[in-house]
Amino acid sequence: MFSESYKAAVIQMNSQTDLQANLDLAYQYIEESVEKGAKVVGLPENFAFLGGLSMRMKKADTIAEEVPEFLSETAKEFEVHIMGGSYPVPADGGKVFNHSPFYSPDGKEVQSYNKIHLFDVDLDNDETYRESDYVQSGNPEAVIYESNQIGNWGLSVCYDLRFPELYRKLVAGGAEILSIPSAFTYTTGQDHWQPLLRARAIENMSYVFAPAQTGLHGKNRKTWGHAMIIDPWGHVISDVGQEPGIATAAINPKKVQQVRSQIPSLNHRRM
């Protein structure tokens, strides 16, 4: 258990297909977050490039080369922890991993996670997604970054949010903050985003840290926004809304301890 409260920031972006422009904007948001006192800054899913899956595949090698360098140098420059949202990393068989890294203030990638659950859904005739056509599922295991300074962070990405068993395993492994960088669709986000985030916070008595994409990406892709931080009681303590920007909130170890002692359901599990 970490001992001191600190400020964290979630970033909300409207990423497009210009890699450098997205990185420049992410840099500005990270700088602003640090100016506001944030010790941890989180970027959304596919923050560096958000086009169609086939477009991401074509740019994957370039993205996978430039993004780690950007995250490392930026973390080191501002002496801040960065949860690097996610970006495509080449995998076997011509596919990519949807890769979510965590960087320390010395610029090192100290932990990383490859998205397990892939978004293959048919919302209606005009809105269909097949993430598995291009993305390789990561190993089905709980990935945690352990830190005495900022607590234990359980890593996940977007669609993972709908699978509570993952978060229970993360918390069983010691997680106190659940990281969920996302590009949640507008269609599902308006009804499901906040209820699912609050449920993961409440049932696991953990902070939920959820950077997000928002708005139109090209002509057809629309995301919900509302990047937020939720406390272990389920209160939304920070919400960016629907415009790009940042929001900050305090991550307090005493709040985790308090809620887990008030309702010790994690100790009452029978399955």
HUMO-V690206 format. One record per pair of residues at least 6 apart in sequence whose ideal C-beta (glycine too) atoms are under 8 Angstrom apart, sorted by the first residue. I is the first residue (numbers start at 1). J is the second residue. Records with the same first field share a line. If there is no record, write none. Layout:
I = J, J
//
This chain:
1 = 151, 176, 253, 256, 257
2 = 147, 148, 149, 150, 151, 152, 176, 253
3 = 148, 253
4 = 253
5 = 250, 251, 252, 253, 254
6 = 39, 40, 149, 150, 250, 251
7 = 36, 37, 38, 39, 248, 249, 250, 251
8 = 38, 39, 40, 41, 42, 209, 229, 248, 249, 250, 251
9 = 33, 36, 38, 40, 41, 42, 246, 247, 248
10 = 42, 209, 210, 211, 212, 227, 228, 229, 238, 240, 246, 247, 248
11 = 26, 29, 30, 33, 41, 42, 43, 44, 47, 211, 227, 245, 246
12 = 44, 211, 212, 213, 214, 225, 226, 227, 240, 243, 244, 245, 246, 247
13 = 22, 25, 26, 29, 43, 44, 47, 213, 214, 244
14 = 213, 214, 215, 216, 217, 244
15 = 22, 25, 44, 46, 47, 48, 49, 50, 213, 217
16 = 22, 50, 51, 217, 218
17 = 49, 50, 51, 55, 59, 218
19 = 48, 49, 59, 62, 63, 66
22 = 47, 48, 49, 50
23 = 48, 66, 67, 70
25 = 244
26 = 43, 47, 48, 70, 74
27 = 70, 74
29 = 41, 43, 245, 246
30 = 41, 43, 74, 78, 80, 82
31 = 78
32 = 246
33 = 41, 80, 246, 248
34 = 41, 78, 80
36 = 246, 248
37 = 248
38 = 80, 248
39 = 80, 81, 149, 150
40 = 80, 81, 82, 83, 150, 209, 251
41 = 80, 81, 82, 83
42 = 82, 83, 85, 179, 181, 209, 211
43 = 82, 83, 84, 85, 181, 211
44 = 85, 181, 182, 183, 211, 212, 213, 227
45 = 85, 86, 98, 100, 157, 158, 181, 182, 183, 211, 212, 213
46 = 56, 85, 86, 87, 88, 98, 183, 213
47 = 84, 85, 86, 87, 181, 211, 213
48 = 63, 66, 67, 70, 85, 87
49 = 55, 56, 59, 63, 87, 88
50 = 183, 213, 217, 221
51 = 59, 217, 218
52 = 218, 221
53 = 130, 131, 133, 134, 135
54 = 134
56 = 63, 88, 96, 134
57 = 88, 96, 134
59 = 88
60 = 88, 89, 90, 96
61 = 90
63 = 87, 88
64 = 87, 88, 89, 90, 99
67 = 84, 87
68 = 101, 109
71 = 82, 84, 101, 103, 109
72 = 103, 107, 108, 109
73 = 107
74 = 82
75 = 81, 82, 103, 104, 105, 106, 107
76 = 105, 106, 107
78 = 105
79 = 105
80 = 105
81 = 102, 103, 104, 105, 147, 150
82 = 102, 103
83 = 100, 101, 102, 103, 153, 155, 179, 181, 209, 211
84 = 100, 101, 102, 103
85 = 100, 181, 211
86 = 98, 99, 100, 115, 157, 158, 181
87 = 98, 99
88 = 96, 97, 98, 99, 135
89 = 96, 97, 99, 114
90 = 96, 97
91 = 97, 136
92 = 136
93 = 136
95 = 134, 135, 136
96 = 134, 135, 136
97 = 114, 115, 135, 136, 138
98 = 114, 115, 118, 131, 135, 138, 157
99 = 112, 113, 114, 115
100 = 112, 113, 114, 115, 155, 156, 157, 179, 181
101 = 109, 111, 112, 113
102 = 109, 110, 111, 112, 145, 153, 155, 179
103 = 109, 110
104 = 110
110 = 145
111 = 143, 144, 145, 153, 155
112 = 143, 155
113 = 138, 143, 155, 156, 157
114 = 136, 137, 138, 139
115 = 135, 137, 138, 156, 157, 158, 159, 160
116 = 137, 138, 139, 140, 156, 160, 163, 166
117 = 137, 159, 160, 162, 163, 166
118 = 131, 132, 135, 137, 159
119 = 129, 131, 158, 159
120 = 129, 130, 131, 132
121 = 128, 129
122 = 128
123 = 129, 185, 187, 188
124 = 187
127 = 185, 187
129 = 185
131 = 159
142 = 154, 166, 169, 170, 172, 173, 175
143 = 154, 155, 170
144 = 152, 153, 154, 155, 170, 173, 174, 175
145 = 152, 153, 155
146 = 152, 174
147 = 153
150 = 177, 251
151 = 176, 177, 251, 253, 256
152 = 173, 174, 175, 176, 177
153 = 175, 176, 177, 178, 179, 209
154 = 167, 170, 171, 173, 175, 177, 178, 179, 206
155 = 170, 179
156 = 166, 167, 170, 178, 179, 180
157 = 180, 181, 182
158 = 180, 181, 182, 183, 184
160 = 166, 180
161 = 180, 182, 196, 197, 200
162 = 196
164 = 199, 200, 203
167 = 175, 178, 200, 203, 204, 206
168 = 203, 204
170 = 178, 204
171 = 178, 204, 205, 206, 266
175 = 204, 206
176 = 206, 207, 253, 256
177 = 206, 207, 208, 209, 251
178 = 200, 201, 204, 206, 207, 208, 209
179 = 209, 210
180 = 197, 200, 208, 209, 210
181 = 210, 211, 212
182 = 193, 210, 211, 212, 213
183 = 212, 213, 217, 223
184 = 192, 193, 212, 213, 223, 224
185 = 222, 223, 224
186 = 222, 223, 224
187 = 222
188 = 224
189 = 223, 224, 225, 226
190 = 224
193 = 224, 226
194 = 226, 228, 236
197 = 208, 210, 228, 230
198 = 208, 230, 234, 236
200 = 206, 208
201 = 207, 208, 230, 231, 232, 233, 234
202 = 232, 233, 234
203 = 265
204 = 232, 266
205 = 232, 256, 259, 260, 263, 265, 266
206 = 232, 256
207 = 229, 230, 231, 232, 251, 255, 256
208 = 228, 229, 230
209 = 229
210 = 227, 228, 229, 230
211 = 227
212 = 223, 224, 225, 226, 227, 228, 240
213 = 223, 225
214 = 223, 224, 225, 226, 227, 240, 242, 243, 244
215 = 222, 223, 225, 242, 244
216 = 222
217 = 223
224 = 242
225 = 240, 241, 242, 243
226 = 239, 240, 241, 242
227 = 239, 240, 247
228 = 236, 238, 239, 240, 247
229 = 236, 237, 238, 247, 248, 249, 251
230 = 236, 237
231 = 237, 249, 252, 255
232 = 255, 256, 258, 259, 260
233 = 255, 259
237 = 249, 250
238 = 247, 248, 249
239 = 247
240 = 246, 247
260 = 266
//
